[in-house]
Amino acid sequence: HIVGFLRYELALDAQQAKRVIFPVPQIIGLDTECNLKNTSNFLQDRIGLSQQEIAVIIAKKPTLFILNVENSLIPKSAYVERCLNTTVELKSALLKQPVLLGYSLDRIQSRMEQLVKAGIAPNKITVGISMTEGNFQKWLFSSLSKLQLSKWNSAAMTYLCKRQNFTDRDIDTLCNKLPHII
């Protein structure tokens, strides 16, 4: 029943079905109705994923099908959606990083709070969620440094341009040379 569901309900080809079953063999013991259909219905109805997008996600992260929709997927997706502000952003995040909802809610919240506190766009959770804590902190520091440098450069350019009465052509010339100067 499970293979039939994967092949005909989710329209996975044989290779994709194999990529679901081999890493997560316990999927064979699941109740088709309870787990697989509930999860695919949740992904389709709540997040707006198409049948084809569900197939891609499930082939990349088959363990999503063994998670409980009510106790795991709904709270995690609701939190991420609140942080990203729209279902469209949640859908985009899942397509970029299907493992996102596979992490614990505590980890998702911790990483998201750190991103927001640093002033980094919350959709960058797709980059930082799968990193080790040490690598995440390095990446966060690097991203914050680049963001601050960008703000400083913007403020400095605005000041210089007003102070020196630069023309648009002068500004273009300076902007083209700026990356070489820094």
C-alpha positions, 0 to 999 in steps of 0.5 A: 500500500505504501509503495502504491501511495508513493507511486500513484497518489504522490506520482513519484517515479521508481527512483524517487520512491526508492529514495523515500523507502531506503533511508526511512524503511519504517515508512513501510509500517505506517498507516497510509491513511493516518500518516502519509495522506495526512502529511500530504494533505497538510502540505497541499492544503495548508502550505499550498504545495502542488503534487509535484512539489510534494513529490520533490520535498518528500524525495529529499526529506522522507522523514517528514512523513513519519512526523505527526501533523498535529503535534509537530508539523503544524506548530513548526509551520505556524511559527515559521510562517509567523516569522516570514509573514506569509504562507508564500514565504513558508512555501518558498522556504520549504522548497529551498530547504525541505529539512526545515520542518524536520528540525525541532521547534526549539532549534527553529525558534533559537535560530530565527530569534538570532537572525531577527536580533541580528537584523538579518532577513528571517528567510535566511533560516533556510541557510542557517538551519542545517549548520552546526551551532559553531558554523551557524555562529560564524555565518551569523557573525559574517552576515552581520559584518557584511550587513553593517559594512553595507550600511556604513558604505551607504551612509558614507556614500550619501554623506560624501555625495551631499558634501561634495555635490557629486553628479550622478556620473561621479557617483556611478564612477565612484561605485564602480571603483569602490569594491576595488578600494575596500 
